[in-house]
Amino acid sequence: MSDQVLYDAALVERVIFLGREGRSRAEIAAELKVSLERLLAWANDHAEFAEGLELAATEARAWWDQLPRKAVVSKDGVFHAAIWSRTMAQRFGSTAHRTPDATDPEAPPRPRVRIEIPYNGRDARRRGSERAGD
């Protein structure tokens, strides 16, 4: 890689295209033959490139998000959930399968459930350690 590549506004469209292929920022930098640091420096120096890089990240996320849907509707229908989950966790961190935070105003309300089990006349089960003395 060479950081001798000069910034060109035409790179914005290339970055967005690469994002549509599911590419990460590191992959985009490698494709452009620049370091990741140079790519981020361009984003800091050029607002249109920063916007293109953010759109590329959104496009990449959409590409990855559609994979399980396509797998489910494919002819063979084989979907490996464990592999998918690990890929998402590695690719996007904890936000990939985030449990909504109770303080998040956009989170749907969590249902409150109360389960009442009628008494059946039997003693509650004792824990295993208490049974050891029997």
N, C-alpha and C positions, 0 to 999 in steps of 0.2 A: 504494500500500500504506500501511497505517496500523498503527503499533505500539500503537494505542489499544485493540486487541482484548485483552480480559482472558482469562486462562487459565481454562479450564473442563475438568473431568475428562472430559466427554463428547467432547472433542477427540481423546482417545486412539483411540476407535473410528473416527473420521473419518480419522485419520492412517494407521491400519492398512489401511483400505479403499483409500485413495489408493496405498499401497504395493502393494496387490494389482493395481493398474492399471499398475505398473511405474514409478511416479513417483519422481523424485529428491527429496532433502531440499529443494532450492531450489524445485522444483515444488510440493511440499507446502506450503511456507511461502507461496508466491504464492497458492495455492488458499485458504489460511486468511487471506490478506490481512495477513500480518505479514512482517517481515524474517527472513532466515535467522538473524541474530543473536538475535532474539527467540525463535525456535523452539528454538535451542540453549540459550538462557537458561531456557526452560521445562523443558527436559530436565535441566538442572543443578539446578533448584529442585524438581522433582516426579519422584520415582522411577518412578511409574506411567507418566508421559509418556515418560521416557527408555526404559523397556522397550517401550512402544508404538512409539517411533521406531525402535528396533533391530529389532523385529518387522516394521515397515514396510519397512526396508532389506532384510531377508531375503525378504519377500514380493516386493519389486521385483526382487531378484536372480533369484528363481525365475521371475518373469514373463519376464524377459529370457532366462534359460537355456532356457526351453521353446520359444522361437521357432524355433530351427533344427530341433528335433524335429518341430514342427508343419509346418514348411516341407517337410521330407523326406517326411512322410506325406500331404501335401496332394495334391489331384487333379493339379495341374500339376507338382508336385515340383521346382520351380525353387528353387535355393538359391544365393545369391551369397556364397561363403565370404569373399572379400576384404572385402566390405561388413560382413559379420557380425564378422569379426575386428577391423576398425577400430572398429566400434560398441562392442564389448566392451572394447577397450583404452581407448577414450575414456571409457566409462561406469565401468569398474571398475579401470582402471590395469593394472599388470603382473600382478595376481593373477588376472585373467581367464583367462590362458593360461600359468599359472606352470609352469615346469619344476621338478619336485620337487628339493629341495635334498638333497644326499647326507647332510647332517647332521640332516635332519628325521627324527625317530624314527617318524613315521607314514607316511613315504614308502615305497612298495614297493621292494624291492631291485632294483637295476639288474643286468641280466644281464651277465656277463663273457663276451666272445666272442673266440676266437682263430681266425684264418683262416690256413690254410696253403695257399699256392699252389705247386704243384710246379714245379720248374725245367723249362722247355721248350727249353732249348738256345740261346735267343736272348739277346743282350745287353739289359740294361735300357735303356729309352728315355732318350735324352738330353734335357735341358731345351731349350726353344726358343732361349735365349740361346747355348747351346753349339753348336747347329746352325747358327747364323748364319755361322760361319766355314767351313762345308762348301762 
